[in-house]
């Protein structure tokens, strides 16, 4: 099972999101986790997972029409399982400082 952590900034931004975006992010998580279990990860096209230009090692995921989150892969905590560090969450604006 993949492991996760959240930066403090992510937690602050998540608490400030409108409830509808919070629910959309939480609804996306099971799909994201299922994709991470594949080797390599097989993300559904609808999540639009891709690298953030100009930010080495940072990835973007779309969880709502204007809902974005950024993450990076950290050192494995459980052998053979990816470790995801959630960095930012919000609207498209989070990509300015991913």
N, C-alpha and C positions, 0 to 999 in steps of 0.2 A: 504494500500500500504506500503510495507517495506520501511524503511528509511536507509540512507547510510551516511557514512562520510569516508574521506580518511586521512591517516596520511601523513605528509609532505614528508616523505621518499617515500611513494607510489607515490605521485605526481612527485617527482624528477625522480624516476625509470621509470614511465610511459612515461615521456617526452623523455627519453633516448632510449626507445624501438624502434626497427625498425618499420616503418609504418605498415608492414604486421602483426606484433604482436599486435600493437595498434588496428588495425581493427579487429583482431581475438578476442581480449578481449571485445571490444565493441559489436561485434556480439554475443558473449556468454551471455551478460547481460540480454536480454529479456528472455532467457531460464532459467537463474538463478533466476530472479525475479518471473517468473511463478511458479517455484518449491517452492520458499519461501512462496507463498500464500497458499500452502497446509499445513495441520497440522497433523502430523509433515511434514517438508519439504520433498518433493519427488524429489530428484535430479536425472536427467537422468544419467545412467551408463557412458555415454560418457564424462561427466564432471569430473568423478573420484573424487568426493568430499569426503574427509575423514580427520580425525584428523591428525595433524602432531605429529609424535612420539617425545616425550621428550619436547614438548611445550604445556603445559596445556592451554586448551581453544582456541588453534589456529587450524584453518582448512585450508586445501589446496584444490585448484581447478585447474584442467587442462583445458586450453582454446585453446591450440595448441600442436603439437607434443613435442615441447620444450618450451611451454608457461605455466608458473605457476603463481598463485597469492595466497596469504595467507590472511585470514580474521579471525575476531573473532566477537562474538555477544556482543553487548553493551546493556546498560540499554534501555528499550523501551522508545521511544520518543512519539509515538502514541500508545495508549492503544491497546493491542492485536496484534500489528504488530512487527515483528522482526526488530532489528536495527543492521546493518552490518557495521563493521569498517574494511575497506581495509587496510592491513598492508604493504605488499610487492608485487611486480610484476616483472616478468622477466623470466629467464630460470630456470631450475631445481636448479641452484645454490642458489636461494633465500631461499631454505629450510635449508641451513646451519645456517641461522639466521632468522627464520620466523617472 
